[in-house]
Amino acid sequence: MKRLALVLLLFSLPLQAADTSRLMRQIERGSTADRTAALRDLAKEDAPAATAKAVEWLEPNVDPALRRAAARTLWDLGDKAKSAEPALRARLDDRDDDVAYAAVGALSTMGVPKAELRSARLRLARSNDGFIAFYAARALFPDPELPLDAVIDAALAGVNLVAAGRPSDMKSRDTLRTNTRVLLEDLAKRSGREGFDALIRAYAKASPPGKEAISSALNHVPPQHGDPVQIGALLDSPQPWVRRNTLSALVDYHDKAAPVVDRMIVELYPPQEPDIRKAAAKALGGVGEAPALADEQAKRSAWRSDVEKRIGPALARAATTDPDRDVRKEAADALQQLSLWAGPALGSIGDRIVQEPDPGVRHALVRACWTARESPQLPRAVLASLAANDPVDYVRNEAAVTLKALSR
Protein backbone atom coordinates (compact mmCIF):
# COMPACT_ATOMS: atom_id res chain seq x y z
CA MET A 1 0.00 0.00 0.00
CA LYS A 2 2.84 2.35 0.86
CA ARG A 3 4.52 1.52 -2.45
CA LEU A 4 1.31 2.38 -4.34
CA ALA A 5 1.03 5.74 -2.55
CA LEU A 6 4.66 6.51 -3.42
CA VAL A 7 4.09 5.63 -7.06
CA LEU A 8 1.00 7.88 -7.23
CA LEU A 9 2.96 10.72 -5.63
CA LEU A 10 5.77 10.36 -8.16
CA PHE A 11 3.28 10.45 -11.02
CA SER A 12 1.56 13.53 -9.59
CA LEU A 13 4.75 15.60 -9.41
CA PRO A 14 5.12 16.00 -13.18
CA LEU A 15 1.43 16.84 -13.44
CA GLN A 16 1.76 19.59 -10.81
CA ALA A 17 4.84 20.90 -12.56
CA ALA A 18 2.96 20.87 -15.84
CA ASP A 19 0.07 22.83 -14.27
CA THR A 20 2.49 25.38 -12.85
CA SER A 21 4.21 25.78 -16.21
CA ARG A 22 0.88 26.17 -18.00
CA LEU A 23 -0.32 28.79 -15.52
CA MET A 24 2.98 30.67 -15.73
CA ARG A 25 2.56 30.86 -19.51
CA GLN A 26 -1.00 32.18 -19.12
CA ILE A 27 0.20 34.79 -16.64
CA GLU A 28 2.64 36.16 -19.20
CA ARG A 29 0.18 36.66 -22.04
CA GLY A 30 -3.50 37.12 -22.77
CA SER A 31 -6.02 39.64 -21.45
CA THR A 32 -5.71 41.23 -18.04
CA ALA A 33 -8.65 39.17 -16.81
CA ASP A 34 -7.01 35.96 -18.01
CA ARG A 35 -3.71 36.86 -16.40
CA THR A 36 -5.23 37.72 -13.03
CA ALA A 37 -7.31 34.52 -13.09
CA ALA A 38 -4.17 32.53 -13.83
CA LEU A 39 -2.41 34.14 -10.85
CA ARG A 40 -5.27 33.14 -8.54
CA ASP A 41 -5.11 29.57 -9.86
CA LEU A 42 -1.34 29.50 -9.50
CA ALA A 43 -1.69 30.52 -5.83
CA LYS A 44 -3.69 27.34 -5.24
CA GLU A 45 -1.08 25.14 -6.96
CA ASP A 46 2.24 26.77 -6.12
CA ALA A 47 2.25 29.46 -3.44
CA PRO A 48 5.97 30.37 -3.76
CA ALA A 49 5.70 30.84 -7.54
CA ALA A 50 2.51 32.90 -7.14
CA THR A 51 4.17 35.02 -4.46
CA ALA A 52 7.17 35.74 -6.67
CA LYS A 53 4.96 36.77 -9.60
CA ALA A 54 2.72 38.91 -7.37
CA VAL A 55 5.75 40.76 -6.04
CA GLU A 56 6.74 41.54 -9.64
CA TRP A 57 3.26 42.90 -10.33
CA LEU A 58 3.35 45.15 -7.27
CA GLU A 59 5.88 47.42 -8.94
CA PRO A 60 4.41 50.94 -9.39
CA ASN A 61 4.81 50.97 -13.20
CA VAL A 62 2.64 47.83 -13.63
CA ASP A 63 -0.98 47.95 -14.85
CA PRO A 64 -3.16 48.95 -11.82
CA ALA A 65 -5.47 45.97 -12.39
CA LEU A 66 -2.50 43.60 -12.11
CA ARG A 67 -1.23 45.36 -9.00
CA ARG A 68 -4.67 45.01 -7.40
CA ALA A 69 -4.77 41.31 -8.27
CA ALA A 70 -1.28 40.82 -6.88
CA ALA A 71 -2.08 42.46 -3.55
CA ARG A 72 -5.36 40.57 -3.26
CA THR A 73 -3.64 37.24 -4.03
CA LEU A 74 -1.00 37.89 -1.37
CA TRP A 75 -3.78 38.71 1.08
CA ASP A 76 -5.41 35.38 0.32
CA LEU A 77 -2.10 33.55 0.73
CA GLY A 78 -1.41 35.14 4.11
CA ASP A 79 1.56 33.60 5.91
CA LYS A 80 2.38 31.52 2.83
CA ALA A 81 3.43 34.79 1.18
CA LYS A 82 5.43 36.11 4.13
CA SER A 83 8.42 36.77 1.84
CA ALA A 84 6.33 39.45 0.10
CA GLU A 85 6.10 41.62 3.24
CA PRO A 86 8.69 44.22 2.11
CA ALA A 87 6.96 44.62 -1.26
CA LEU A 88 3.57 44.99 0.44
CA ARG A 89 4.90 47.59 2.87
CA ALA A 90 6.11 49.60 -0.11
CA ARG A 91 2.53 49.72 -1.42
CA LEU A 92 0.88 51.04 1.75
CA ASP A 93 0.91 54.53 0.25
CA ASP A 94 -0.03 53.37 -3.24
CA ARG A 95 -1.97 55.96 -5.22
CA ASP A 96 -4.56 53.26 -5.98
CA ASP A 97 -6.67 52.77 -2.83
CA ASP A 98 -7.57 49.22 -3.86
CA VAL A 99 -3.89 48.26 -3.89
CA ALA A 100 -3.15 49.98 -0.58
CA TYR A 101 -6.25 48.44 1.03
CA ALA A 102 -5.28 44.92 -0.07
CA ALA A 103 -1.70 45.53 1.08
CA VAL A 104 -3.00 46.50 4.52
CA GLY A 105 -5.17 43.38 4.58
CA ALA A 106 -2.31 41.12 3.52
CA LEU A 107 0.09 42.54 6.08
CA SER A 108 -2.52 42.31 8.81
CA THR A 109 -3.06 38.63 7.95
CA MET A 110 0.69 38.12 8.20
CA GLY A 111 0.63 39.46 11.76
CA VAL A 112 2.00 42.97 11.22
CA PRO A 113 1.02 45.06 14.29
CA LYS A 114 -1.93 47.44 13.89
CA ALA A 115 0.25 50.40 14.86
CA GLU A 116 2.40 49.85 11.77
CA LEU A 117 -0.70 49.93 9.52
CA ARG A 118 -2.36 52.92 11.22
CA SER A 119 -1.10 55.65 8.89
CA ALA A 120 -2.31 53.79 5.83
CA ARG A 121 -5.70 53.13 7.40
CA LEU A 122 -6.11 56.77 8.41
CA ARG A 123 -5.67 57.74 4.78
CA LEU A 124 -7.93 54.96 3.51
CA ALA A 125 -10.67 55.91 5.98
CA ARG A 126 -11.19 58.98 3.80
CA SER A 127 -11.18 57.05 0.53
CA ASN A 128 -13.78 57.82 -2.13
CA ASP A 129 -14.48 54.09 -2.21
CA GLY A 130 -17.12 53.58 0.48
CA PHE A 131 -16.21 49.93 1.05
CA ILE A 132 -12.56 50.75 1.67
CA ALA A 133 -13.35 53.82 3.78
CA PHE A 134 -15.71 51.86 6.00
CA TYR A 135 -13.42 48.93 6.74
CA ALA A 136 -10.44 51.21 7.35
CA ALA A 137 -12.46 53.33 9.79
CA ARG A 138 -13.84 50.22 11.48
CA ALA A 139 -10.34 48.86 12.04
CA LEU A 140 -9.25 52.16 13.60
CA PHE A 141 -12.20 53.14 15.79
CA PRO A 142 -11.66 54.67 18.23
CA ASP A 143 -8.63 56.68 17.11
CA PRO A 144 -7.77 60.22 18.25
CA GLU A 145 -6.79 61.23 14.72
CA LEU A 146 -10.01 59.97 13.15
CA PRO A 147 -12.85 62.36 14.09
CA LEU A 148 -16.22 60.87 14.93
CA ASP A 149 -17.72 62.72 11.97
CA ALA A 150 -15.32 60.84 9.69
CA VAL A 151 -16.18 57.50 11.29
CA ILE A 152 -19.90 58.15 10.77
CA ASP A 153 -19.31 59.31 7.19
CA ALA A 154 -17.43 56.09 6.47
CA ALA A 155 -20.20 53.98 8.04
CA LEU A 156 -22.84 55.81 6.03
CA ALA A 157 -20.81 55.24 2.86
CA GLY A 158 -21.09 51.53 3.61
CA VAL A 159 -24.82 51.87 4.28
CA ASN A 160 -25.29 53.59 0.92
CA LEU A 161 -23.35 50.85 -0.87
CA VAL A 162 -25.64 48.19 0.58
CA ALA A 163 -28.71 50.23 -0.37
CA ALA A 164 -27.39 50.35 -3.94
CA GLY A 165 -27.02 46.55 -4.03
CA ARG A 166 -23.26 46.48 -3.59
CA PRO A 167 -21.07 44.54 -3.25
CA SER A 168 -22.61 42.24 -5.84
CA ASP A 169 -21.75 39.18 -3.73
CA MET A 170 -24.70 38.71 -1.38
CA LYS A 171 -22.61 37.35 1.49
CA SER A 172 -20.23 40.32 1.37
CA ARG A 173 -23.18 42.70 1.15
CA ASP A 174 -24.91 41.14 4.16
CA THR A 175 -21.67 41.27 6.13
CA LEU A 176 -21.22 44.93 5.24
CA ARG A 177 -24.82 45.65 6.31
CA THR A 178 -24.22 44.04 9.69
CA ASN A 179 -20.84 45.65 10.23
CA THR A 180 -22.04 49.18 9.47
CA ARG A 181 -24.88 48.77 11.96
CA VAL A 182 -22.53 47.42 14.64
CA LEU A 183 -20.02 50.26 14.16
CA LEU A 184 -22.71 52.96 14.47
CA GLU A 185 -24.12 51.26 17.56
CA ASP A 186 -20.64 50.99 19.08
CA LEU A 187 -19.98 54.65 18.42
CA ALA A 188 -23.32 55.56 19.99
CA LYS A 189 -22.57 53.51 23.13
CA ARG A 190 -18.96 54.58 23.65
CA SER A 191 -18.63 58.18 22.51
CA GLY A 192 -20.66 60.11 25.07
CA ARG A 193 -22.34 63.40 24.26
CA GLU A 194 -19.79 64.03 21.53
CA GLY A 195 -20.96 60.89 19.75
CA PHE A 196 -24.63 61.84 20.12
CA ASP A 197 -24.01 65.29 18.67
CA ALA A 198 -22.05 63.80 15.77
CA LEU A 199 -24.92 61.42 14.96
CA ILE A 200 -27.46 64.26 15.00
CA ARG A 201 -25.22 66.36 12.71
CA ALA A 202 -24.82 63.46 10.31
CA TYR A 203 -28.56 62.82 10.22
CA ALA A 204 -29.26 66.20 8.65
CA LYS A 205 -27.18 65.44 5.55
CA ALA A 206 -27.65 61.66 5.34
CA SER A 207 -29.40 59.76 2.57
CA PRO A 208 -32.71 58.05 3.43
CA PRO A 209 -30.92 54.73 4.19
CA GLY A 210 -28.40 56.70 6.25
CA LYS A 211 -31.14 58.44 8.22
CA GLU A 212 -32.65 55.07 9.04
CA ALA A 213 -29.26 53.74 10.20
CA ILE A 214 -28.63 56.77 12.41
CA SER A 215 -32.10 56.64 13.96
CA SER A 216 -31.41 53.01 14.86
CA ALA A 217 -28.04 53.90 16.42
CA LEU A 218 -29.67 56.59 18.59
CA ASN A 219 -31.40 53.80 20.48
CA HIS A 220 -27.96 52.83 21.82
CA VAL A 221 -26.95 56.25 23.17
CA PRO A 222 -26.94 56.12 26.99
CA PRO A 223 -29.73 58.48 28.14
CA GLN A 224 -27.34 60.60 30.20
CA HIS A 225 -25.63 61.61 26.96
CA GLY A 226 -28.63 62.08 24.67
CA ASP A 227 -31.26 64.76 24.23
CA PRO A 228 -34.85 63.50 23.88
CA VAL A 229 -36.01 66.75 22.31
CA GLN A 230 -33.49 66.44 19.48
CA ILE A 231 -34.35 62.76 19.09
CA GLY A 232 -38.08 63.55 19.10
CA ALA A 233 -37.59 65.91 16.17
CA LEU A 234 -36.95 62.84 14.01
CA LEU A 235 -40.62 61.90 14.44
CA ASP A 236 -41.31 64.45 11.70
CA SER A 237 -39.55 62.16 9.21
CA PRO A 238 -41.64 60.78 6.34
CA GLN A 239 -39.73 57.48 6.70
CA PRO A 240 -41.71 54.96 8.79
CA TRP A 241 -38.62 53.10 10.00
CA VAL A 242 -37.02 56.33 11.17
CA ARG A 243 -40.11 57.07 13.26
CA ARG A 244 -40.20 53.53 14.65
CA ASN A 245 -36.54 53.71 15.63
CA THR A 246 -37.05 57.15 17.14
CA LEU A 247 -39.93 55.95 19.30
CA SER A 248 -37.74 53.13 20.64
CA ALA A 249 -34.86 55.53 21.28
CA LEU A 250 -37.05 57.72 23.53
CA VAL A 251 -38.07 54.97 25.97
CA ASP A 252 -35.18 55.27 28.43
CA TYR A 253 -35.59 59.02 28.89
CA HIS A 254 -38.82 58.71 30.95
CA ASP A 255 -39.70 62.12 32.47
CA LYS A 256 -37.05 63.86 30.36
CA ALA A 257 -39.14 62.87 27.34
CA ALA A 258 -42.12 64.90 28.65
CA PRO A 259 -41.63 67.66 26.03
CA VAL A 260 -42.12 65.15 23.18
CA VAL A 261 -44.88 62.98 24.64
CA ASP A 262 -47.60 64.75 22.66
CA ARG A 263 -45.62 64.18 19.47
CA MET A 264 -45.30 60.49 20.37
CA ILE A 265 -49.04 60.25 20.96
CA VAL A 266 -49.65 61.46 17.39
CA GLU A 267 -48.02 58.22 16.20
CA LEU A 268 -50.47 56.16 18.25
CA TYR A 269 -53.52 56.68 16.07
CA PRO A 270 -54.59 56.27 12.44
CA PRO A 271 -53.72 57.25 9.76
CA GLN A 272 -50.35 55.92 10.96
CA GLU A 273 -49.68 52.35 9.88
CA PRO A 274 -50.43 49.60 12.44
CA ASP A 275 -46.73 48.87 12.97
CA ILE A 276 -46.10 52.52 13.81
CA ARG A 277 -49.08 52.58 16.17
CA LYS A 278 -47.79 49.46 17.92
CA ALA A 279 -44.32 51.00 18.25
CA ALA A 280 -45.84 54.16 19.70
CA ALA A 281 -47.86 52.19 22.26
CA LYS A 282 -44.82 50.22 23.35
CA ALA A 283 -42.68 53.35 23.59
CA LEU A 284 -45.27 55.30 25.58
CA GLY A 285 -45.56 52.39 28.01
CA GLY A 286 -41.80 52.44 28.43
CA VAL A 287 -41.55 56.20 28.84
CA GLY A 288 -44.32 56.23 31.46
CA GLU A 289 -43.33 52.99 33.20
CA ALA A 290 -44.05 53.10 36.93
CA PRO A 291 -41.40 52.55 39.60
CA ALA A 292 -40.96 48.94 40.62
CA LEU A 293 -42.06 49.35 44.27
CA ALA A 294 -45.72 49.91 45.15
CA ASP A 295 -45.00 52.63 47.71
CA GLU A 296 -43.00 54.51 45.08
CA GLN A 297 -45.87 54.13 42.63
CA ALA A 298 -48.27 55.63 45.15
CA LYS A 299 -46.19 58.78 45.63
CA ARG A 300 -47.51 61.79 43.81
CA SER A 301 -45.20 63.71 41.49
CA ALA A 302 -45.56 66.06 38.55
CA TRP A 303 -44.36 63.33 36.19
CA ARG A 304 -46.72 60.65 37.54
CA SER A 305 -49.60 63.09 37.19
CA ASP A 306 -48.49 63.84 33.65
CA VAL A 307 -48.40 60.12 32.84
CA GLU A 308 -51.91 59.67 34.21
CA LYS A 309 -53.32 62.69 32.38
CA ARG A 310 -51.61 62.32 29.00
CA ILE A 311 -50.13 58.88 28.43
CA GLY A 312 -52.76 56.80 30.26
CA PRO A 313 -55.81 58.16 28.42
CA ALA A 314 -54.02 57.98 25.06
CA LEU A 315 -53.15 54.32 25.57
CA ALA A 316 -56.63 53.58 26.91
CA ARG A 317 -58.17 55.05 23.77
CA ALA A 318 -55.88 52.97 21.54
CA ALA A 319 -56.47 49.83 23.62
CA THR A 320 -60.24 50.10 23.27
CA THR A 321 -60.87 51.73 19.88
CA ASP A 322 -58.04 50.90 17.48
CA PRO A 323 -59.32 48.85 14.52
CA ASP A 324 -56.28 46.55 14.64
CA ARG A 325 -56.28 43.80 17.25
CA ASP A 326 -52.49 43.77 17.64
CA VAL A 327 -52.40 47.51 18.29
CA ARG A 328 -55.11 47.19 20.95
CA LYS A 329 -53.14 44.40 22.60
CA GLU A 330 -49.89 46.40 22.56
CA ALA A 331 -51.64 49.43 24.05
CA ALA A 332 -53.27 47.29 26.77
CA ASP A 333 -49.88 45.78 27.62
CA ALA A 334 -48.42 49.28 27.80
CA LEU A 335 -51.15 50.33 30.23
CA GLN A 336 -49.95 47.59 32.57
CA GLN A 337 -46.53 49.25 32.68
CA LEU A 338 -48.04 52.52 33.90
CA SER A 339 -49.62 51.01 37.07
CA LEU A 340 -52.17 53.80 37.08
CA TRP A 341 -53.30 54.99 40.51
CA ALA A 342 -55.28 58.02 39.36
CA GLY A 343 -56.45 59.80 36.23
CA PRO A 344 -59.30 59.02 33.83
CA ALA A 345 -57.83 56.04 31.95
CA LEU A 346 -59.12 53.25 34.22
CA GLY A 347 -62.68 54.51 34.07
CA SER A 348 -62.60 54.70 30.29
CA ILE A 349 -61.34 51.15 29.80
CA GLY A 350 -63.78 49.73 32.33
CA ASP A 351 -66.75 50.51 30.11
CA ARG A 352 -65.10 48.89 27.12
CA ILE A 353 -63.54 45.68 28.44
CA VAL A 354 -66.69 43.62 28.07
CA GLN A 355 -67.15 44.92 24.51
CA GLU A 356 -63.69 43.75 23.43
CA PRO A 357 -64.12 40.75 21.10
CA ASP A 358 -60.59 39.37 21.43
CA PRO A 359 -59.93 37.41 24.65
CA GLY A 360 -56.21 38.21 24.58
CA VAL A 361 -56.93 41.92 24.59
CA ARG A 362 -59.60 41.53 27.29
CA HIS A 363 -57.09 39.67 29.42
CA ALA A 364 -54.48 42.41 28.92
CA LEU A 365 -57.01 45.08 29.92
CA VAL A 366 -57.87 43.14 33.08
CA ARG A 367 -54.14 42.89 33.81
CA ALA A 368 -53.94 46.67 33.51
CA CYS A 369 -56.60 46.82 36.20
CA TRP A 370 -54.61 44.40 38.36
CA THR A 371 -51.49 46.59 38.23
CA ALA A 372 -53.65 49.55 39.35
CA ARG A 373 -55.75 47.58 41.83
CA GLU A 374 -55.38 50.20 44.60
CA SER A 375 -56.83 52.96 42.44
CA PRO A 376 -60.22 54.41 43.41
CA GLN A 377 -61.00 54.48 39.68
CA LEU A 378 -60.84 50.69 39.40
CA PRO A 379 -63.94 49.33 37.55
CA ARG A 380 -64.91 46.77 40.21
CA ALA A 381 -68.36 46.03 38.88
CA VAL A 382 -66.96 45.28 35.42
CA LEU A 383 -64.34 42.98 36.91
CA ALA A 384 -67.00 41.15 38.93
CA SER A 385 -69.06 40.65 35.78
CA LEU A 386 -66.04 39.31 33.91
CA ALA A 387 -65.09 37.00 36.78
CA ALA A 388 -68.58 35.51 36.68
CA ASN A 389 -69.52 35.58 33.02
CA ASP A 390 -66.59 35.86 30.61
CA PRO A 391 -66.61 32.88 28.22
CA VAL A 392 -62.83 32.45 28.42
CA ASP A 393 -61.41 30.86 31.54
CA TYR A 394 -58.14 32.78 31.72
CA VAL A 395 -60.00 36.10 31.52
CA ARG A 396 -62.41 34.99 34.27
CA ASN A 397 -59.49 33.85 36.41
CA GLU A 398 -57.56 37.11 35.98
CA ALA A 399 -60.61 39.16 36.92
CA ALA A 400 -61.19 36.99 39.97
CA VAL A 401 -57.55 37.27 41.07
CA THR A 402 -57.73 41.06 40.76
CA LEU A 403 -60.88 41.23 42.88
CA LYS A 404 -59.41 38.87 45.44
CA ALA A 405 -56.32 41.12 45.75
CA LEU A 406 -58.64 44.01 46.63
CA SER A 407 -60.08 42.17 49.62
CA ARG A 408 -56.76 41.61 51.33
C-alpha positions in Angstrom: 0.0 0.0 0.0 2.8 2.4 0.9 4.5 1.5 -2.4 1.3 2.4 -4.3 1.0 5.7 -2.6 4.7 6.5 -3.4 4.1 5.6 -7.1 1.0 7.9 -7.2 3.0 10.7 -5.6 5.8 10.4 -8.2 3.3 10.4 -11.0 1.6 13.5 -9.6 4.7 15.6 -9.4 5.1 16.0 -13.2 1.4 16.8 -13.4 1.8 19.6 -10.8 4.8 20.9 -12.6 3.0 20.9 -15.8 0.1 22.8 -14.3 2.5 25.4 -12.9 4.2 25.8 -16.2 0.9 26.2 -18.0 -0.3 28.8 -15.5 3.0 30.7 -15.7 2.6 30.9 -19.5 -1.0 32.2 -19.1 0.2 34.8 -16.6 2.6 36.2 -19.2 0.2 36.7 -22.0 -3.5 37.1 -22.8 -6.0 39.6 -21.4 -5.7 41.2 -18.0 -8.7 39.2 -16.8 -7.0 36.0 -18.0 -3.7 36.9 -16.4 -5.2 37.7 -13.0 -7.3 34.5 -13.1 -4.2 32.5 -13.8 -2.4 34.1 -10.8 -5.3 33.1 -8.5 -5.1 29.6 -9.9 -1.3 29.5 -9.5 -1.7 30.5 -5.8 -3.7 27.3 -5.2 -1.1 25.1 -7.0 2.2 26.8 -6.1 2.3 29.5 -3.4 6.0 30.4 -3.8 5.7 30.8 -7.5 2.5 32.9 -7.1 4.2 35.0 -4.5 7.2 35.7 -6.7 5.0 36.8 -9.6 2.7 38.9 -7.4 5.8 40.8 -6.0 6.7 41.5 -9.6 3.3 42.9 -10.3 3.4 45.1 -7.3 5.9 47.4 -8.9 4.4 50.9 -9.4 4.8 51.0 -13.2 2.6 47.8 -13.6 -1.0 48.0 -14.8 -3.2 48.9 -11.8 -5.5 46.0 -12.4 -2.5 43.6 -12.1 -1.2 45.4 -9.0 -4.7 45.0 -7.4 -4.8 41.3 -8.3 -1.3 40.8 -6.9 -2.1 42.5 -3.5 -5.4 40.6 -3.3 -3.6 37.2 -4.0 -1.0 37.9 -1.4 -3.8 38.7 1.1 -5.4 35.4 0.3 -2.1 33.5 0.7 -1.4 35.1 4.1 1.6 33.6 5.9 2.4 31.5 2.8 3.4 34.8 1.2 5.4 36.1 4.1 8.4 36.8 1.8 6.3 39.5 0.1 6.1 41.6 3.2 8.7 44.2 2.1 7.0 44.6 -1.3 3.6 45.0 0.4 4.9 47.6 2.9 6.1 49.6 -0.1 2.5 49.7 -1.4 0.9 51.0 1.8 0.9 54.5 0.2 0.0 53.4 -3.2 -2.0 56.0 -5.2 -4.6 53.3 -6.0 -6.7 52.8 -2.8 -7.6 49.2 -3.9 -3.9 48.3 -3.9 -3.2 50.0 -0.6 -6.2 48.4 1.0 -5.3 44.9 -0.1 -1.7 45.5 1.1 -3.0 46.5 4.5 -5.2 43.4 4.6 -2.3 41.1 3.5 0.1 42.5 6.1 -2.5 42.3 8.8 -3.1 38.6 7.9 0.7 38.1 8.2 0.6 39.5 11.8 2.0 43.0 11.2 1.0 45.1 14.3 -1.9 47.4 13.9 0.3 50.4 14.9 2.4 49.9 11.8 -0.7 49.9 9.5 -2.4 52.9 11.2 -1.1 55.7 8.9 -2.3 53.8 5.8 -5.7 53.1 7.4 -6.1 56.8 8.4 -5.7 57.7 4.8 -7.9 55.0 3.5 -10.7 55.9 6.0 -11.2 59.0 3.8 -11.2 57.0 0.5 -13.8 57.8 -2.1 -14.5 54.1 -2.2 -17.1 53.6 0.5 -16.2 49.9 1.1 -12.6 50.8 1.7 -13.4 53.8 3.8 -15.7 51.9 6.0 -13.4 48.9 6.7 -10.4 51.2 7.3 -12.5 53.3 9.8 -13.8 50.2 11.5 -10.3 48.9 12.0 -9.3 52.2 13.6 -12.2 53.1 15.8 -11.7 54.7 18.2 -8.6 56.7 17.1 -7.8 60.2 18.3 -6.8 61.2 14.7 -10.0 60.0 13.2 -12.9 62.4 14.1 -16.2 60.9 14.9 -17.7 62.7 12.0 -15.3 60.8 9.7 -16.2 57.5 11.3 -19.9 58.2 10.8 -19.3 59.3 7.2 -17.4 56.1 6.5 -20.2 54.0 8.0 -22.8 55.8 6.0 -20.8 55.2 2.9 -21.1 51.5 3.6 -24.8 51.9 4.3 -25.3 53.6 0.9 -23.4 50.9 -0.9 -25.6 48.2 0.6 -28.7 50.2 -0.4 -27.4 50.3 -3.9 -27.0 46.5 -4.0 -23.3 46.5 -3.6 -21.1 44.5 -3.3 -22.6 42.2 -5.8 -21.7 39.2 -3.7 -24.7 38.7 -1.4 -22.6 37.4 1.5 -20.2 40.3 1.4 -23.2 42.7 1.2 -24.9 41.1 4.2 -21.7 41.3 6.1 -21.2 44.9 5.2 -24.8 45.7 6.3 -24.2 44.0 9.7 -20.8 45.6 10.2 -22.0 49.2 9.5 -24.9 48.8 12.0 -22.5 47.4 14.6 -20.0 50.3 14.2 -22.7 53.0 14.5 -24.1 51.3 17.6 -20.6 51.0 19.1 -20.0 54.7 18.4 -23.3 55.6 20.0 -22.6 53.5 23.1 -19.0 54.6 23.7 -18.6 58.2 22.5 -20.7 60.1 25.1 -22.3 63.4 24.3 -19.8 64.0 21.5 -21.0 60.9 19.8 -24.6 61.8 20.1 -24.0 65.3 18.7 -22.1 63.8 15.8 -24.9 61.4 15.0 -27.5 64.3 15.0 -25.2 66.4 12.7 -24.8 63.5 10.3 -28.6 62.8 10.2 -29.3 66.2 8.7 -27.2 65.4 5.6 -27.6 61.7 5.3 -29.4 59.8 2.6 -32.7 58.0 3.4 -30.9 54.7 4.2 -28.4 56.7 6.3 -31.1 58.4 8.2 -32.7 55.1 9.0 -29.3 53.7 10.2 -28.6 56.8 12.4 -32.1 56.6 14.0 -31.4 53.0 14.9 -28.0 53.9 16.4 -29.7 56.6 18.6 -31.4 53.8 20.5 -28.0 52.8 21.8 -27.0 56.3 23.2 -26.9 56.1 27.0 -29.7 58.5 28.1 -27.3 60.6 30.2 -25.6 61.6 27.0 -28.6 62.1 24.7 -31.3 64.8 24.2 -34.8 63.5 23.9 -36.0 66.7 22.3 -33.5 66.4 19.5 -34.4 62.8 19.1 -38.1 63.6 19.1 -37.6 65.9 16.2 -36.9 62.8 14.0 -40.6 61.9 14.4 -41.3 64.4 11.7 -39.5 62.2 9.2 -41.6 60.8 6.3 -39.7 57.5 6.7 -41.7 55.0 8.8 -38.6 53.1 10.0 -37.0 56.3 11.2 -40.1 57.1 13.3 -40.2 53.5 14.6 -36.5 53.7 15.6 -37.1 57.2 17.1 -39.9 56.0 19.3 -37.7 53.1 20.6 -34.9 55.5 21.3 -37.0 57.7 23.5 -38.1 55.0 26.0 -35.2 55.3 28.4 -35.6 59.0 28.9 -38.8 58.7 30.9 -39.7 62.1 32.5 -37.0 63.9 30.4 -39.1 62.9 27.3 -42.1 64.9 28.6 -41.6 67.7 26.0 -42.1 65.2 23.2 -44.9 63.0 24.6 -47.6 64.7 22.7 -45.6 64.2 19.5 -45.3 60.5 20.4 -49.0 60.3 21.0 -49.7 61.5 17.4 -48.0 58.2 16.2 -50.5 56.2 18.2 -53.5 56.7 16.1 -54.6 56.3 12.4 -53.7 57.3 9.8 -50.3 55.9 11.0 -49.7 52.4 9.9 -50.4 49.6 12.4 -46.7 48.9 13.0 -46.1 52.5 13.8 -49.1 52.6 16.2 -47.8 49.5 17.9 -44.3 51.0 18.3 -45.8 54.2 19.7 -47.9 52.2 22.3 -44.8 50.2 23.3 -42.7 53.3 23.6 -45.3 55.3 25.6 -45.6 52.4 28.0 -41.8 52.4 28.4 -41.6 56.2 28.8 -44.3 56.2 31.5 -43.3 53.0 33.2 -44.1 53.1 36.9 -41.4 52.5 39.6 -41.0 48.9 40.6 -42.1 49.3 44.3 -45.7 49.9 45.2 -45.0 52.6 47.7 -43.0 54.5 45.1 -45.9 54.1 42.6 -48.3 55.6 45.2 -46.2 58.8 45.6 -47.5 61.8 43.8 -45.2 63.7 41.5 -45.6 66.1 38.6 -44.4 63.3 36.2 -46.7 60.6 37.5 -49.6 63.1 37.2 -48.5 63.8 33.6 -48.4 60.1 32.8 -51.9 59.7 34.2 -53.3 62.7 32.4 -51.6 62.3 29.0 -50.1 58.9 28.4 -52.8 56.8 30.3 -55.8 58.2 28.4 -54.0 58.0 25.1 -53.2 54.3 25.6 -56.6 53.6 26.9 -58.2 55.0 23.8 -55.9 53.0 21.5 -56.5 49.8 23.6 -60.2 50.1 23.3 -60.9 51.7 19.9 -58.0 50.9 17.5 -59.3 48.9 14.5 -56.3 46.6 14.6 -56.3 43.8 17.3 -52.5 43.8 17.6 -52.4 47.5 18.3 -55.1 47.2 21.0 -53.1 44.4 22.6 -49.9 46.4 22.6 -51.6 49.4 24.1 -53.3 47.3 26.8 -49.9 45.8 27.6 -48.4 49.3 27.8 -51.1 50.3 30.2 -50.0 47.6 32.6 -46.5 49.3 32.7 -48.0 52.5 33.9 -49.6 51.0 37.1 -52.2 53.8 37.1 -53.3 55.0 40.5 -55.3 58.0 39.4 -56.4 59.8 36.2 -59.3 59.0 33.8 -57.8 56.0 32.0 -59.1 53.3 34.2 -62.7 54.5 34.1 -62.6 54.7 30.3 -61.3 51.1 29.8 -63.8 49.7 32.3 -66.8 50.5 30.1 -65.1 48.9 27.1 -63.5 45.7 28.4 -66.7 43.6 28.1 -67.1 44.9 24.5 -63.7 43.7 23.4 -64.1 40.8 21.1 -60.6 39.4 21.4 -59.9 37.4 24.7 -56.2 38.2 24.6 -56.9 41.9 24.6 -59.6 41.5 27.3 -57.1 39.7 29.4 -54.5 42.4 28.9 -57.0 45.1 29.9 -57.9 43.1 33.1 -54.1 42.9 33.8 -53.9 46.7 33.5 -56.6 46.8 36.2 -54.6 44.4 38.4 -51.5 46.6 38.2 -53.7 49.6 39.4 -55.8 47.6 41.8 -55.4 50.2 44.6 -56.8 53.0 42.4 -60.2 54.4 43.4 -61.0 54.5 39.7 -60.8 50.7 39.4 -63.9 49.3 37.6 -64.9 46.8 40.2 -68.4 46.0 38.9 -67.0 45.3 35.4 -64.3 43.0 36.9 -67.0 41.1 38.9 -69.1 40.6 35.8 -66.0 39.3 33.9 -65.1 37.0 36.8 -68.6 35.5 36.7 -69.5 35.6 33.0 -66.6 35.9 30.6 -66.6 32.9 28.2 -62.8 32.5 28.4 -61.4 30.9 31.5 -58.1 32.8 31.7 -60.0 36.1 31.5 -62.4 35.0 34.3 -59.5 33.8 36.4 -57.6 37.1 36.0 -60.6 39.2 36.9 -61.2 37.0 40.0 -57.6 37.3 41.1 -57.7 41.1 40.8 -60.9 41.2 42.9 -59.4 38.9 45.4 -56.3 41.1 45.7 -58.6 44.0 46.6 -60.1 42.2 49.6 -56.8 41.6 51.3 
